[in-house]
Amino acid sequence: MLFLGLITAASGAEQSAPPEPKPQLQAPPAAPQAAPTADVEPNETLEGRKRPGFEKPLPEPITQNNPGAVRAPRPEAFPTDQIPLPDRWRLIESLGVVKERWLDPYHQNTLKGDRPIDVKKLPWLPLHGDDWFFTLSAVSDSVIEPRSFPIPVGVQTTERPGSSDVFGGDTSQVYSQTFIIGASLVKGSTAFKPPEIEYRIALAFNLNHVSVPERRVLYVQPSKGTVRTDAFVGVQELFVDYHLRNTSDRYDFESIRVGIQPFQSDFRGFLFNDQQLGIRFFGNRDDNRFQFNLAAFWRLEKDTNSGLNSVLKRPRDDFVFVANVYRQDFLFPGLTSQITAVYNLNREGGRIEVDTNGFPVRPALIGDLRGRDYDVVYLGYNVDGRLGRLNLTASIYGALGQDRNNFFTSKPAQIRGYFGAAELSYDRNWIRIRASGLYASGDNKPFDNVETGFDAIFENPIFAGADTSYWIRQTIPFAGGGRAIALNGRNGILNSLRTSKEQGQSNFNNPGTALLGVGIDFDLKPTLRVSVNANHLWFATTETLQALRVEGSIPKSIGYDLSSAIIWRPKATQNIVGRLSGAVLVPGAGFRDLFANNNRNRLYYSILANLIVSY
């Protein structure tokens, strides 16, 4: 899905955060501090962090001798009933420091929630009380994307009569424009305590144009050609967030959120990162050092070509239940640890779903072509933060459950997959050096009663270059082993052999994924960043591919993924962000074996020009 990766930096170097904690009176430091030294006060747990309830001794009083000075009058001497006293939001304008302009998003602006709306001037709104804030947001996301990848020749016909090959032309172009309009109505003194209630809506309109060299790529009907223009409007957010209670005098809280809402189950979006219909109970304790989520989601259908939520279609028989807790400064000061349990209950085995372009997406046209139900529980530990001078992000998951139909054997099978990923980075002045590693298990015995491949629910990883990377950005069709099946997914890193992450089912009969990579970010100016990445990818195992392709052996090497990106923020803010990136895949022996063409050593490329303008 294009728009979900819009605001993220291409380098993948920015750290993710836990689900949006509400403002606290006393927030923890943004970066770790050194271990206590002799200069640390005895009642401080860390340098610069005060123990709740502890007050330092006051300094000695200052005496001032000023003979003949006149003392200031007492406050009671001023007639407050005659002098207008503006509220704290409008005081700055009364002093002439700033003048509000509704088109200016950089200074005080009522439309950006900087000061409350005047309820008395809007009698038609059913609002009562003070401290109602309105926030309006608008985003324009423009994408131009030339690319190349192996494209099979259509079975019935070809775009170029006289040519014959399994794989035809491989270059294509994508043009996409997305507009996102969002609005929030919030009640509460949000500067220092959680809001009492929030109403939120966000609509996205996408217009896309795609051109490919072969037929039956964009449409199932060969007669429809090789060019497609499509538009769609999706509801990406529609929820109510209600503040249940405060649990301490420092505004630790509990809240509930109901409706279509964003949710990310881990720091880097490896398992479940989507905007779905659900109910979520969340809050914090211990001055925001402890946070928790309990959530249940009913997955919506997605539009095929835009990836946006399709609320006019019946929701899927696919449910996600999440429970996680975060603890800051654990196991070490500066690290935030998270433990999570996610249960995915899928009951789509009895339904047939065909996408907008006419291709079957459930059940997938692979193996015995039968529908599948499955239950899988993901148990994981995630960590994000710093160890001294090193930045660290790491995730470990185990997938346990049952697939009601192994498409190789047409019998039930146990699910036993695992996943691990880590990224270390080191900052030296204006340079950040990164090292990444990832391993997702594959199924090396596809015909037994255990599926050992790992697959996610809905991944959107910010890792190893993110969508600057060729392998993460592009979808590679698995020609010859299934129909309308992709080896990997767009904006995904796992080799999962599913129709798509938006509309397909998870598949634990897959070859798995292995990655080692390095990258460097250069912050040349506050407004300019240059990133370079180099990743080497492998299949964890190839037995599944061999069985589907009916081949004796397939090498594991996918190849080298080399990419670079320039990110430009002319205002040094996120209001205008331009990105130009380029990536090439140098095919390895396994990729060349699967996708042979007339030039077996040909490089595949991906170019991404992206402009995001936000209000």
SULLIN-V395303 format. One record per residue. N is the residue number from 0. RES is the residue in one letter. SS is DSSP state (H for helix, E for strand, L for the rest). PSI is psi in whole degrees, 0 to 359 (NA if undefined). Layout:
((N RES SS PSI) (N RES SS PSI))
This chain:
((0 M L 129) (1 L L 309) (2 F H 344) (3 L H 336) (4 G H 19) (5 L L 312) (6 I L 350) (7 T L 145) (8 A L 144) (9 A L 333) (10 S L 341) (11 G L 11) (12 A L 339) (13 E L 141) (14 Q L 141) (15 S L 165) (16 A L 163) (17 P L 167) (18 P L 142) (19 E L 94) (20 P L 143) (21 K L 161) (22 P L 141) (23 Q L 157) (24 L L 321) (25 Q L 102) (26 A L 151) (27 P L 158) (28 P L 151) (29 A L 340) (30 A L 153) (31 P L 154) (32 Q L 162) (33 A L 163) (34 A L 151) (35 P L 140) (36 T L 188) (37 A L 338) (38 D L 351) (39 V L 135) (40 E L 146) (41 P L 338) (42 N L 18) (43 E E 133) (44 T E 323) (45 L E 158) (46 E L 125) (47 G L 357) (48 R E 122) (49 K E 141) (50 R L 134) (51 P L 133) (52 G L 353) (53 F L 131) (54 E L 132) (55 K L 153) (56 P L 141) (57 L L 149) (58 P L 165) (59 E L 141) (60 P L 147) (61 I L 123) (62 T L 140) (63 Q L 125) (64 N L 115) (65 N L 82) (66 P L 136) (67 G L 358) (68 A L 148) (69 V L 127) (70 R L 147) (71 A L 145) (72 P L 155) (73 R L 154) (74 P H 331) (75 E H 345) (76 A H 345) (77 F L 131) (78 P L 93) (79 T L 341) (80 D L 354) (81 Q L 340) (82 I L 120) (83 P L 133) (84 L L 102) (85 P L 156) (86 D L 172) (87 R L 338) (88 W L 323) (89 R L 356) (90 L H 320) (91 I H 327) (92 E H 325) (93 S H 329) (94 L L 356) (95 G L 14) (96 V L 322) (97 V L 150) (98 K L 121) (99 E L 136) (100 R L 125) (101 W L 339) (102 L L 352) (103 D L 108) (104 P L 357) (105 Y L 339) (106 H L 184) (107 Q L 129) (108 N L 124) (109 T L 326) (110 L L 347) (111 K E 10) (112 G L 20) (113 D L 338) (114 R L 156) (115 P L 156) (116 I L 156) (117 D L 102) (118 V H 328) (119 K H 333) (120 K H 356) (121 L L 65) (122 P L 342) (123 W L 349) (124 L L 134) (125 P L 61) (126 L L 142) (127 H L 144) (128 G L 184) (129 D L 182) (130 D L 46) (131 W E 125) (132 F E 142) (133 F E 132) (134 T E 125) (135 L E 134) (136 S E 147) (137 A E 136) (138 V E 134) (139 S E 124) (140 D E 114) (141 S E 133) (142 V E 131) (143 I E 125) (144 E E 90) (145 P E 146) (146 R E 168) (147 S E 143) (148 F L 161) (149 P L 125) (150 I L 121) (151 P E 151) (152 V L 140) (153 G L 144) (154 V L 314) (155 Q L 323) (156 T L 172) (157 T L 159) (158 E L 340) (159 R L 92) (160 P L 141) (161 G L 342) (162 S L 147) (163 S L 122) (164 D L 161) (165 V L 320) (166 F E 133) (167 G L 217) (168 G L 152) (169 D L 8) (170 T E 144) (171 S E 166) (172 Q E 144) (173 V E 133) (174 Y E 126) (175 S E 135) (176 Q E 125) (177 T E 132) (178 F E 129) (179 I E 123) (180 I E 126) (181 G E 150) (182 A E 142) (183 S E 142) (184 L E 117) (185 V E 137) (186 K E 129) (187 G L 155) (188 S L 81) (189 T L 353) (190 A L 335) (191 F L 359) (192 K L 160) (193 P L 144) (194 P L 154) (195 E L 321) (196 I E 148) (197 E E 135) (198 Y E 129) (199 R E 136) (200 I E 142) (201 A E 124) (202 L E 143) (203 A E 133) (204 F E 125) (205 N E 134) (206 L E 123) (207 N E 149) (208 H E 128) (209 V E 139) (210 S E 129) (211 V E 163) (212 P L 350) (213 E L 153) (214 R L 162) (215 R L 26) (216 V L 315) (217 L L 329) (218 Y L 152) (219 V L 332) (220 Q L 124) (221 P H 334) (222 S H 345) (223 K H 353) (224 G L 199) (225 T L 13) (226 V E 138) (227 R E 133) (228 T E 129) (229 D E 154) (230 A E 152) (231 F E 147) (232 V E 125) (233 G E 149) (234 V E 107) (235 Q E 334) (236 E E 136) (237 L E 89) (238 F E 164) (239 V E 129) (240 D E 116) (241 Y E 129) (242 H E 114) (243 L E 310) (244 R E 162) (245 N E 141) (246 T L 4) (247 S L 166) (248 D L 1) (249 R L 22) (250 Y L 32) (251 D L 145) (252 F E 171) (253 E E 135) (254 S E 164) (255 I E 140) (256 R E 129) (257 V E 130) (258 G E 194) (259 I E 120) (260 Q E 153) (261 P E 146) (262 F E 136) (263 Q E 119) (264 S L 343) (265 D L 178) (266 F L 325) (267 R L 8) (268 G L 35) (269 F L 326) (270 L L 306) (271 F E 109) (272 N E 96) (273 D E 176) (274 Q E 104) (275 Q E 164) (276 L E 125) (277 G E 180) (278 I E 134) (279 R E 125) (280 F E 125) (281 F E 164) (282 G E 196) (283 N E 172) (284 R E 170) (285 D L 54) (286 D L 42) (287 N L 10) (288 R L 342) (289 F E 126) (290 Q E 154) (291 F E 158) (292 N E 137) (293 L E 120) (294 A E 152) (295 A E 133) (296 F E 140) (297 W E 108) (298 R L 132) (299 L L 154) (300 E L 151) (301 K E 148) (302 D L 138) (303 T L 314) (304 N L 337) (305 S L 336) (306 G L 9) (307 L L 161) (308 N E 133) (309 S L 96) (310 V L 348) (311 L L 349) (312 K L 154) (313 R L 132) (314 P L 157) (315 R L 158) (316 D L 57) (317 D E 120) (318 F E 143) (319 V E 126) (320 F E 130) (321 V E 137) (322 A E 125) (323 N E 159) (324 V E 145) (325 Y E 144) (326 R E 120) (327 Q E 152) (328 D L 43) (329 F L 127) (330 L L 345) (331 F L 153) (332 P L 131) (333 G L 348) (334 L E 139) (335 T E 123) (336 S E 147) (337 Q E 134) (338 I E 141) (339 T E 148) (340 A E 126) (341 V E 129) (342 Y E 121) (343 N E 114) (344 L E 114) (345 N E 126) (346 R E 54) (347 E L 14) (348 G L 334) (349 G L 6) (350 R L 147) (351 I L 126) (352 E E 129) (353 V E 135) (354 D L 180) (355 T L 331) (356 N L 3) (357 G L 3) (358 F L 135) (359 P E 134) (360 V E 334) (361 R E 121) (362 P L 158) (363 A L 144) (364 L E 71) (365 I L 145) (366 G L 231) (367 D L 0) (368 L L 17) (369 R L 155) (370 G L 159) (371 R L 141) (372 D E 148) (373 Y E 156) (374 D E 130) (375 V E 136) (376 V E 127) (377 Y E 125) (378 L E 127) (379 G E 158) (380 Y E 129) (381 N E 148) (382 V E 144) (383 D E 133) (384 G E 219) (385 R E 147) (386 L E 93) (387 G L 240) (388 R L 355) (389 L E 135) (390 N E 139) (391 L E 132) (392 T E 132) (393 A E 149) (394 S E 140) (395 I E 130) (396 Y E 146) (397 G E 138) (398 A E 119) (399 L E 135) (400 G E 204) (401 Q E 134) (402 D E 124) (403 R E 344) (404 N E 108) (405 N E 117) (406 F L 354) (407 F L 321) (408 T L 348) (409 S L 29) (410 K E 161) (411 P E 152) (412 A E 149) (413 Q E 147) (414 I E 125) (415 R E 79) (416 G E 164) (417 Y E 160) (418 F E 144) (419 G E 141) (420 A E 147) (421 A E 147) (422 E E 124) (423 L E 140) (424 S E 154) (425 Y E 129) (426 D E 130) (427 R E 100) (428 N L 246) (429 W L 17) (430 I E 135) (431 R E 125) (432 I E 131) (433 R E 147) (434 A E 131) (435 S E 147) (436 G E 141) (437 L E 142) (438 Y E 123) (439 A E 125) (440 S L 152) (441 G L 170) (442 D L 110) (443 N L 359) (444 K L 76) (445 P L 341) (446 F L 10) (447 D L 190) (448 N L 23) (449 V E 127) (450 E E 114) (451 T L 9) (452 G L 148) (453 F L 135) (454 D L 151) (455 A L 175) (456 I L 303) (457 F E 94) (458 E L 146) (459 N L 72) (460 P L 134) (461 I L 86) (462 F L 142) (463 A L 40) (464 G L 350) (465 A H 220) (466 D H 4) (467 T H 328) (468 S L 142) (469 Y H 312) (470 W H 325) (471 I H 325) (472 R H 320) (473 Q L 149) (474 T L 130) (475 I L 113) (476 P E 139) (477 F L 74) (478 A L 141) (479 G L 344) (480 G L 353) (481 G L 168) (482 R E 134) (483 A L 36) (484 I L 140) (485 A E 141) (486 L L 314) (487 N L 177) (488 G L 155) (489 R L 135) (490 N L 41) (491 G L 158) (492 I L 344) (493 L L 142) (494 N L 88) (495 S L 352) (496 L L 55) (497 R E 165) (498 T L 315) (499 S L 158) (500 K L 337) (501 E L 317) (502 Q L 347) (503 G L 172) (504 Q L 155) (505 S L 147) (506 N L 120) (507 F L 5) (508 N L 77) (509 N L 167) (510 P L 354) (511 G L 175) (512 T E 140) (513 A E 140) (514 L E 137) (515 L E 133) (516 G E 161) (517 V E 156) (518 G E 159) (519 I E 134) (520 D E 131) (521 F E 111) (522 D E 84) (523 L E 325) (524 K E 164) (525 P L 339) (526 T L 359) (527 L E 127) (528 R E 139) (529 V E 130) (530 S E 143) (531 V E 144) (532 N E 145) (533 A E 118) (534 N E 144) (535 H E 128) (536 L E 146) (537 W E 160) (538 F L 138) (539 A L 323) (540 T L 157) (541 T L 10) (542 E H 322) (543 T H 316) (544 L H 320) (545 Q H 320) (546 A H 320) (547 L H 326) (548 R H 351) (549 V L 55) (550 E L 153) (551 G L 323) (552 S L 146) (553 I L 123) (554 P L 159) (555 K L 337) (556 S E 122) (557 I E 317) (558 G E 191) (559 Y E 131) (560 D E 110) (561 L E 130) (562 S E 159) (563 S E 156) (564 A E 148) (565 I E 124) (566 I E 125) (567 W E 125) (568 R L 92) (569 P L 333) (570 K L 6) (571 A L 28) (572 T L 181) (573 Q L 8) (574 N L 328) (575 I E 118) (576 V E 120) (577 G E 141) (578 R E 134) (579 L E 119) (580 S E 155) (581 G E 142) (582 A E 150) (583 V E 146) (584 L E 119) (585 V E 104) (586 P E 139) (587 G L 184) (588 A H 321) (589 G H 318) (590 F H 318) (591 R H 327) (592 D H 321) (593 L H 326) (594 F L 63) (595 A L 140) (596 N L 189) (597 N L 331) (598 N L 94) (599 R L 341) (600 N L 16) (601 R L 142) (602 L L 147) (603 Y E 144) (604 Y E 161) (605 S E 124) (606 I E 134) (607 L E 116) (608 A E 121) (609 N E 130) (610 L E 123) (611 I E 124) (612 V E 123) (613 S E 146) (614 Y L NA))
